[in-house]
Amino acid sequence: MDEYGPSLEDIRKCTHREKNPQKRQERECKCEPGEIGWTLYSGPHYRTHGYIRTENGFMKKVKTMQTKLVHTRKWENKKWLKEKYGEKSRSSLRISPKIFEIYDSWTGPKKRGGRGKERRFAEGLPARGKAHFLRRQIFVLLHENPHYIDYLLNTYSSNVEERSRIDEILLNNGKREKVKVSVNMPILEKAYDDFIGLISKECKGKLSEKEKRISLENHILLKNNTKWRFNLCRLIELRVIDIQRKKDERRQGRLIS
């Protein structure tokens, strides 16, 4: 049984679609033969440079590129997760109900496969709802630019006005209200620890890497690394609120113009 889960490197770069254990692709991740990866590319295919001339003399495009990332069924396959992580595969995530209110206000598809177009590798258990939303947000968070997350954390801890704005959204009568959501998902203790390490390595500022790491681990919103579920929820809240702020600013800009 894996006590700490996949590394951040595996989650970010483990994009193989292998299903045949006899045809194992060359890779360095810890996936067993026959398993698909943690991450897959999705969305429209964009043209890239790469053409061949057919027997009829026509040029045929042979390479395409996709830019959207989606999490695979490994994130939510209840049977596989229980075999891999035991009872720890069912996590209780506690997050502000305001985050779901913000999410409900967003337009666009809120399930796997886009607008009615299902993809076999992207079938979810469930394919929609609060659990699916939180899995998606954690997945996107772990792929996020570490400089952006560092900016959100620093802004909350150093900007009194911004902290008050965020707390006003999250707090109810002075208390941090949370809703409990049970989610089938992998253990992400290792991936979270690697993510904090990546932030401390790439976002040094005036502090050394070691000092930056200590500062992040002692951040007002975060707890120690063993509380990775708690910490991921706090980072999701910061990120979703910031996304909504940017949406509101763009909307106000269009109205003014």
N, C-alpha and C positions, 0 to 999 in steps of 0.2 A: 504493500500500500504506500502510495506517495504522500508523505506527510506535508510537503511544502508546495507541491504543484509545479507547473512549468515555469521556466525562466522567462523573463521579459523578451530575451532574444528569440526564444522559440515562438512566443505569441506573435511577435512582430514579423518574423521572417519564415515561419512554418506555413507555407502556402501550397503544399503539395496536395494533389487530389487522389493520391494512390488508394486503390481499393483492392487490388490484386496482390496478395502477399508474395506471389512468385515473381513479380516485376517491381521490386523495390527500387524507388528512385534514389539517386545519390543525394544525400542530405546529412546534416550534422545534428539534427534535432533528436530528441529522445522518443519520438513516436515509434510504436511497434509496427512490424510489417503488416500491411493491409489497412492501416489507419490513415484517414485524411488529416490534413493539418489543422491548426487553430484558426487560421486566417485564409480567406479566399478573396480574389478580386471579383468585382461585380460591376454592374452598370453598363452603359453604352460602350461599344468598341470604337476606339479612335485609330485612325490610320497612322502607321509608322513607316519609316523607310525600309522597304524590303519587297521587291517585286521579282517575278520570274517570267520568262517568255514561254508561252504555251506552244504546243505543236502547230497550232493555227497561226502563230505569229503575234498573238495578243499578249499584252502585259497583264499578269495576274498578281494581285496583292496577296502576300503570304504571311504578313505579320500584322497583328493588331495589339492594342493596348487598352486595358481597363484601369480606371483610377479610383473607383469606389471600393472600400474594404468592408467585408461582412464577416461575422463570426460563423463558424461552422457548427454542425450539430453536436460536436464534441462539447460545446459549452452547455448544452441543455438536454442531452440524451440521458434520461434518468437512470436507465439500466447500466449504461457504460460508466457513468459517473459514480454510481454506488459501488461497482466492482473496483473502480480505480481509487476512490477516496473514502469508501465506507459511508457512515452516517454523516461525516463532515461535508458531504457533497450537497446537503440541504442547508442552506444558509438563511439566517434571519437578518435581513437588512432593515435598518431603521433610518428613515429619511423624512424630510419635511414634506407634508402634504401639499405645500405651496409648489413644490417641484412638479407634482403631477398636474396641478392646475395650469402651470405654465405650459407643460407638455400638451395638455388637452387643447390649448389655444393655438398650437402650431398647426399649420395646414400641411397637406401632403399625406402620403401613405404611412400608416402606423402598424404595419405588419411586414413580414418577410415577403420578398418577391416583387415589391413595388406595387403598381396599380393593377392588381388582378393577375399579374404574371408570376406564377409560382415557379421556383427553381428547386429541383430535387435535393441538391446539396444544402439548401437553405430552409428546409422544413424545420419548424420550431415546435417545442413542447412547453408552453403553447406558442403559437405564432404571433401572438399579440398580448396586450394587457400590461400590467405593472411589472411583472417579473421579466417579460421580454424587453420592456423599456430599460430596466435597470441593467440587464445583461448587456444590452447594446451600449448604454452609457459607460459602463465599465470598460468594455472593449475599446470604444473610441478614446476614452481617457488614457488607456495604456499605449495607444498609438499617437497621442497628442505630443506636440512640440514641448519639450521640457522647459524651455524658456517661457512659454505661455503660462504653464502651471506655476512656475516660480514667480512670475509677475502677479498672478492672482493671489498667491499666498502672501507675498510681500505687500501688496496693496491693502489686503485685509488687516495685516498686523501693524502697518505704519500709517495708513491714511484713516484718520478718525472719522471723517465725513463719509467715506466709502463704507467703512465698517458699520456705521450707524444705518446707512441705507440698506445694506445686506441684512443686518439684524432685524430691521423693521419688517422685512419680507418674511424672515424665518421665524421670528418670535411671535408668540401669542400671549398677551398679557404678561410680558416679561419672561416667559418660559419658552424654551425651544420645544415646540410641538413636533412629534414624530409619528409616523405610521409604520407599522411592522409589515414587511412583505417577505414571504417565504419563497426562496429562489433556488432552483436546482442549478448548480454552477460548479466549476472547478475550484479547487483550493488555489488561492492566488497570493499566498504569503510570500513566496519566493519572487514572483513577478512584481509585487508591490515594493519589496525591499530593493529589487534591482532598479525600479523606477525612481525611487528616492535617491539611490546611488547615482543614477544618470543625471538627475537634476543637480546634485551637489558637484558632479564632475564638470558639467557643461556650463553651469551658471555660477561661476566663482565669485565675481564681483570683487569686493575688497577683502573677502574672507578666503581662507585656504579651503581646499576640498573637505578636509576633516572638520573644520569649523562650520562650513556650510551644512554638512551632514548633521552635525549636532544641532544647529539652528533649526533645520527642517524637522528633526525628530522631536524637538521641544516647542514646535509651533503651537500657538494658542488653540488652533482648531484640531490638531492631530494628537494621537496617543502613540504608544510604542508600537513597533512593527508587528507584534503578535495580534494587535487590534486592527488588522488590515481591513476588515469589513467596515468598521466604524470610520476609518480614515478615508476609504474609497467613497463612502457616502458623503462625507464632508467635501471632498474634492468635486464630486458630481454636483453638489449644490452650488458651489462657487462657479463652476463652468456653465451650468444651465442658466443661472441668474445673469452671468455676463453675456451669454448668447442672447438672452431676452433683452437686455439693456441695449445691445447693438441693434437688434431688430427695431426697438422703439425709437432709437435715434435716427435710423434710416427712414422710418415712417414719418417722423416729425420733419425731417429734412425735405421729404417729398411734398408734405403738406405746405411747408413754408415757401418752397419754390413754385 
